[in-house]
Amino acid sequence: MANQRSSKSQRRLPPPERRAQPRTDDAGWRTAITRIEPNEILIRGYAVDELMGRLSFAEAVYLILRGELPTPTMGKLFGAVLVSSIDHGVTPPSTLAARNVATTGARLRAAVAAGVLGFGSYHGGDVETCMRFLEDGLARVRQGESFAEAADALLRGCLDQGRTLPGFGHRIHTSDPRASRLLQMAHELELDGEHVQMVRAIDRRLTARPNARPIPLNVDGAIAAVCADMGFEPELGNALFMIARIPGLVAHANEERSRQHPMRQIDPKDASYDGPPPRRLPETRN
C-alpha cells in the first residue's frame, strides 16, 4: 500500500522546468524580427544604433511590421497615417475608458491598457474590415467589372441589407479632413493604387445617390486603402490604428491624473477645450 502511494506521489510531480532542460537542435523555435547578441541589436537585420537618428519612428514601425524599409514616399505617407489617428478628443470609448481608470488612481499603464481594450468593431476595428471589403470589390474588377460596377455591387450588398458600410460614415464629420488628406497625399506621392481607386469609386457612387443622407469616407477607410496599396495585410489593419492612438490615450490618462480630482463621474458632454487656439505649422515644417 505504501509503495502504491509512493508511486502515485511520483506521478504527480510536475515536469522539470523547460529552462533547466538541456537544449537540443530541434527543440528551438524561430523568429525573423529581432536578433539580440552581446552588444548588438538587429531589427530585421539592421543595427538599431544605425537606425537611430536616420529613421523616423513611422519608418521604424513600417520596418518592424513589414520586414523591409519603406521607400521615402511610403515612409512619408505611413507617417501621415499614424498622425491621422493620434487622437480624436474626449468622446471616443477608448479615451473614456482610459480616463475612467485614471480617475481611480490606477497606474498609467492600467489606464492606457483599459483604453486599448476599449477598441472594438465600431471603434478602431474598421480598418481590417474595410481592407477586406475593398478586396471583395477588386476581386470583381479582376473578373472584368469596372470600378463603378464593382462599387455598385458592394453598396447593394451592404446598404440594401441594412449592413454598416466599412470605412464610411462618421458621427461628427460630414467630410473627414483626415481621409481627404491621406488620399491627397497618396496621389501626390504617386502611391494611389487599386485600393485607393476602389475606395474613390465607392465614395463617388455614394455621393451620386439622389436624396440620400451623406455617408462620407472616414479615416479608417482611407487608412485601409492607402495601407493596402503599400502592401499591408488586413490582419495588421487594426494594429495600425492601435499604434497610432496609444500616444493620445497616454496624454488623456496623464491629463486626467494631473488636472482632475479623483473618482469623478466623467461625462464627455461636460468637457470644454482650453488648449491653444488654432495655429499654423511653421513654413519650415514640410
Steps between C-alpha positions, in 0.01 A plus 500: 500500500784738591670417171178591309475840679867563423457424131190727479690781669780464248254513211361833630837673499505786246733461206836673536502863391572530128780751554681243716490234228795462263447653156482286191524609139131438431360647823523867402272728308573779254431872473588734214439829684790584733835339578662573836868425556746651750542867404288458187128548420382429146148605398410310182874476437580870559702610803270705720771757570533552124125555470496751786505856368467383139153342502184670622286311749241438227765351271623279784144378562465423130829309509415286802151418368589433136861389523642750250573873496233717342587719205525870595153566360351201682666612822344845462153363429520244780604775741188692398292187570627485857449873557145484360375281785710626790194642680134596453407686815325380815201324344644170363427199723870415530579849630216486752618157614853631554376805692257299712778266611739793552255677730512204740868567569611199297844496343546656158558160340164373630314802365662469157434124494133567575492739205650239268244246621233755405572450130231295328317440176349850500802685635849424377398172342385616158832515315534124460134464406531772238815344355311176444201694364721670241655165408149366430447786257838452334425132451203607287719746306750223427213295359420773248267745677574870499582675827157668488323167449695339781422795728129472422507129583671565832251771590204278416645226715523735800241776480214293357546251784533766770865415572758756608726617220862443612716811483214740439286722721583705808297616798660848496655572161308536175839527326787341690806725449735214588365275226519774238859581589617138492355445152646832385844399627475156340429670167776760538753231596381272215400226744130485416454149369199278441371514859488879490328476160245266653427717802467809277256315276286406802513860625389633160207257478391589853511872423299450180204339678195729476341625824724281717660603826875566474723203582851646472822306471652493848860473615475121548398459137783723379756317717371167368540611139843664518652234726367217285662670201826510698477124547362463852292188560149539648612315814714803591234759418364554849851492647581815302221687677614360835859616450381845393252554784710389801679840536158667515386259770816570699438876472138470616580267789785723612284814477223330698743415779664843505210743438185336642395393846488124570193280471297748295212406272617566145246626248653610167211745450637706791848537346621827347829556322742751655817422304676720243284675239527391134853551375702423187815295467813701417579511129825316572303186600424336169 
